[in-house]
Amino acid sequence: MILRYVIFVDGSNLIGSLKRIDVRIANYEQFFKMVFRKAVDIQETLLINGQNVAHQLTRIYWYALGSIDGMDVNDTDFERRQRDVFNRNDDMKRKYLALSRLEHPQASESELGDYAWKSCFAESKSWYEDRVRLIDSMRSFFRGLRNKIDCLDVIECGHWKVDFLGRTLTEKGIDTSLAIDMVTLLNNFDVGLIISGDADAIPSINYAKRAGKQIGAVEIIKGSLQEKLERQGRQFSSRLRVVSDFVIQLFETDLQSD
């Protein structure tokens, strides 16, 4: 008998969780092996004595950001449309007018309006271009992951929607794609391991369980096991642990020694 394991990774959630505990993974192949080993140890305790079972990690699916709203920040029509948005936003306009008065105390009201807009647009343009470069660097990171880990697939399904002047990003697509694949790939695994903190995966977890699959949620926890025993802190995937069959706990100290 062979138990086939698949790991589903919400890449943005994983990276964000590692940042929150200030840990950087130098070797993701070793990281996933650790997750797999801990899952096998748990499964071994669930097996009936005497069962001859082999454990196989067949695939890792990493769901990643792959795109961002395209904006031609050097186009005059784009700048004109953004200035219209700026002029309708009283709070934003007031802020930049105040800064412009400090920098140009002798300027007229019309000149201050131009200074305020140019300052706002320049900052937003720089912010947006930084995010575009970040997406490019992510693609390089994903290529490295694929080259180093044979059984890993990177699915670049995530997209950043951009509020240009507000300088905010809304992520779309990753949680939905992960949840759908968990269902469509049911025939490819016996044990599914979920690295995600998103509750959108819960219906898919329940569906997989009804199909006879074992589902494990992976928690990333700050500190050590001893510290957890001494204090109860907020856990990475607390919304998923309730519906999962078992939980794999990875402590900061485990990851630092990886």
C-alpha positions in Angstrom: 0.0 0.0 0.0 1.3 3.5 -0.9 0.0 6.7 0.7 0.4 9.5 -1.8 0.9 13.0 -0.3 0.4 16.4 -2.0 1.2 19.7 -0.5 -0.9 22.8 -1.4 0.9 26.1 -0.7 -0.7 29.5 -0.6 2.6 31.2 -1.5 1.6 34.7 -0.3 0.3 33.4 2.9 3.4 31.4 3.6 5.8 34.2 2.8 3.7 36.6 5.0 3.7 34.2 7.9 7.5 33.7 7.7 7.9 37.5 7.7 5.7 37.9 10.8 8.0 35.6 12.7 11.1 37.1 11.0 12.3 33.8 9.5 13.8 33.3 6.1 13.8 29.9 4.5 17.1 29.3 2.7 16.3 25.8 1.4 12.7 25.2 0.5 13.4 21.6 -0.5 14.4 20.9 3.1 11.4 22.8 4.3 8.9 20.7 2.4 10.8 17.5 3.4 10.2 18.6 7.0 6.5 19.1 6.4 6.3 15.7 4.7 8.3 13.9 7.5 6.0 15.3 10.2 2.9 14.3 8.2 4.3 10.8 7.8 5.0 10.5 11.6 1.4 11.5 12.3 0.0 9.0 9.7 2.1 6.2 11.2 0.4 6.7 14.5 -3.0 6.4 12.8 -2.2 3.1 10.9 -3.2 -0.2 12.2 -0.3 -2.2 13.7 1.3 -4.5 11.1 0.2 -2.5 8.1 2.9 -2.4 5.4 2.6 1.2 4.1 5.0 3.3 1.9 4.7 7.0 2.0 5.3 9.1 -1.2 5.4 12.9 -1.7 4.1 13.0 -5.2 3.6 16.8 -5.8 3.9 20.2 -4.3 1.6 22.9 -5.8 2.7 26.5 -5.0 0.1 29.1 -5.8 1.8 32.4 -6.5 1.3 35.9 -7.6 2.0 36.3 -11.3 0.6 39.6 -12.5 -0.3 43.2 -11.6 -2.7 45.7 -13.2 -0.9 47.1 -16.2 -0.6 50.9 -16.1 1.4 53.1 -18.5 2.5 55.7 -15.9 4.3 57.7 -18.6 1.1 58.2 -20.7 -0.3 61.7 -20.5 -3.9 60.5 -20.7 -3.3 58.2 -17.7 -1.8 61.1 -15.7 -4.8 63.3 -16.7 -7.3 60.6 -15.5 -5.4 60.2 -12.2 -5.4 63.9 -11.6 -9.1 63.9 -11.9 -9.2 61.3 -9.2 -6.8 63.4 -7.1 -9.0 66.5 -7.5 -12.0 64.6 -6.3 -10.3 63.3 -3.2 -10.4 66.1 -0.7 -8.3 64.5 2.0 -5.5 63.5 -0.4 -5.5 66.9 -2.0 -5.5 68.7 1.3 -2.5 66.7 2.5 -0.4 67.4 -0.6 -1.4 71.1 -0.7 -0.2 71.5 2.9 3.2 69.9 2.1 3.5 72.1 -1.0 2.9 75.3 1.0 5.7 74.3 3.3 8.1 73.7 0.3 6.9 76.7 -1.8 5.6 79.4 0.6 5.6 82.1 -2.1 3.6 80.1 -4.7 0.1 81.0 -5.9 -2.9 78.8 -5.3 -2.7 77.6 -8.9 1.0 76.8 -8.6 0.5 75.0 -5.3 -2.1 72.8 -7.0 0.4 71.9 -9.6 3.1 71.2 -7.1 0.7 69.1 -5.0 -0.3 67.0 -7.9 3.3 66.5 -9.2 4.4 65.4 -5.8 1.6 62.9 -5.4 1.9 61.5 -8.9 5.7 61.1 -8.5 5.4 59.2 -5.3 2.6 56.9 -6.7 4.6 56.3 -9.8 7.7 55.3 -7.8 5.5 53.0 -5.6 3.9 51.3 -8.6 7.2 50.7 -10.4 8.6 49.1 -7.2 5.7 46.7 -7.2 6.2 45.8 -10.9 9.9 45.1 -10.1 8.8 43.0 -7.2 6.6 40.8 -9.5 9.6 40.4 -11.8 11.8 39.3 -8.9 9.1 36.9 -7.8 9.2 35.2 -11.2 13.0 34.8 -10.8 12.4 33.2 -7.4 9.8 30.8 -8.8 12.2 29.7 -11.6 14.7 28.9 -8.9 12.2 26.9 -7.0 11.3 24.9 -10.0 14.9 24.2 -10.8 15.7 23.0 -7.3 12.6 20.9 -6.5 11.6 18.3 -9.0 8.1 17.6 -7.8 7.1 21.3 -7.4 4.7 23.1 -9.7 4.3 26.9 -9.4 0.9 28.1 -10.5 1.1 31.8 -11.2 -2.6 32.4 -10.7 -2.5 35.4 -8.3 -3.1 39.0 -9.5 -2.6 42.4 -7.8 -5.3 44.9 -8.4 -3.9 48.4 -7.9 -5.2 51.5 -6.3 -2.6 53.8 -7.9 -3.0 57.0 -5.8 -4.0 55.1 -2.7 -1.0 52.9 -3.1 -2.7 49.8 -2.0 -2.9 46.3 -3.5 -5.7 43.8 -3.5 -4.7 40.2 -4.1 -7.0 38.0 -6.2 -7.1 34.5 -7.4 -4.7 32.4 -5.2 -7.1 31.2 -2.6 -9.8 30.3 -5.3 -7.3 28.4 -7.5 -6.0 26.4 -4.5 -9.5 25.5 -3.4 -10.6 24.4 -6.8 -7.4 22.3 -7.4 -7.8 20.5 -4.1 -11.1 19.2 -5.5 -10.1 18.6 -9.1 -6.9 16.7 -8.1 -8.6 14.3 -5.6 -7.5 11.3 -7.6 -3.9 12.3 -7.3 -3.5 12.0 -3.5 -4.5 10.2 -0.4 -3.2 12.8 2.1 -3.4 16.5 1.3 -1.3 19.0 3.3 -2.5 22.6 3.3 -0.2 25.6 3.9 -2.7 28.4 4.0 -4.5 30.6 6.5 -7.4 31.4 4.3 -10.9 30.2 5.3 -11.9 29.9 1.6 -10.2 26.5 1.5 -12.6 25.1 4.1 -15.4 23.9 1.7 -12.8 22.1 -0.4 -11.3 20.5 2.7 -14.7 19.2 3.7 -15.3 17.9 0.2 -12.0 16.1 0.1 -12.7 14.5 3.5 -16.1 13.3 2.3 -14.2 11.7 -0.6 -12.1 9.7 1.9 -9.0 11.9 1.9 -6.9 12.8 4.9 -6.3 16.5 5.2 -3.6 18.1 7.4 -3.3 21.8 8.1 0.2 23.3 8.6 0.7 25.9 11.3 3.7 28.2 11.6 4.2 29.3 15.1 6.5 31.9 16.6 8.9 30.7 19.2 9.4 27.1 20.4 7.3 24.2 21.5 8.3 25.0 25.1 7.1 28.6 24.7 3.8 27.4 23.3 3.3 25.2 26.3 3.9 28.2 28.6 1.6 30.6 26.7 -1.2 30.1 24.2 -0.7 32.4 21.2 -2.6 33.0 17.9 -1.8 30.3 15.4 -1.2 30.6 11.7 -3.9 28.4 10.4 -6.4 28.4 13.3 -9.4 28.6 10.9 -8.3 25.5 9.1 -7.2 23.4 12.0 -10.8 23.0 13.2 -11.9 21.2 10.0 -8.6 19.3 9.2 -8.0 15.7 10.2 -4.6 16.6 11.8 -2.3 19.6 12.3 1.4 19.9 11.6 3.1 22.5 13.8 6.2 24.1 12.6 7.9 26.3 15.2 10.2 29.2 14.6 13.0 27.2 16.2 12.4 24.3 13.8 12.7 26.6 10.8 15.8 28.4 12.0 17.6 25.0 12.3 16.3 23.9 8.8 
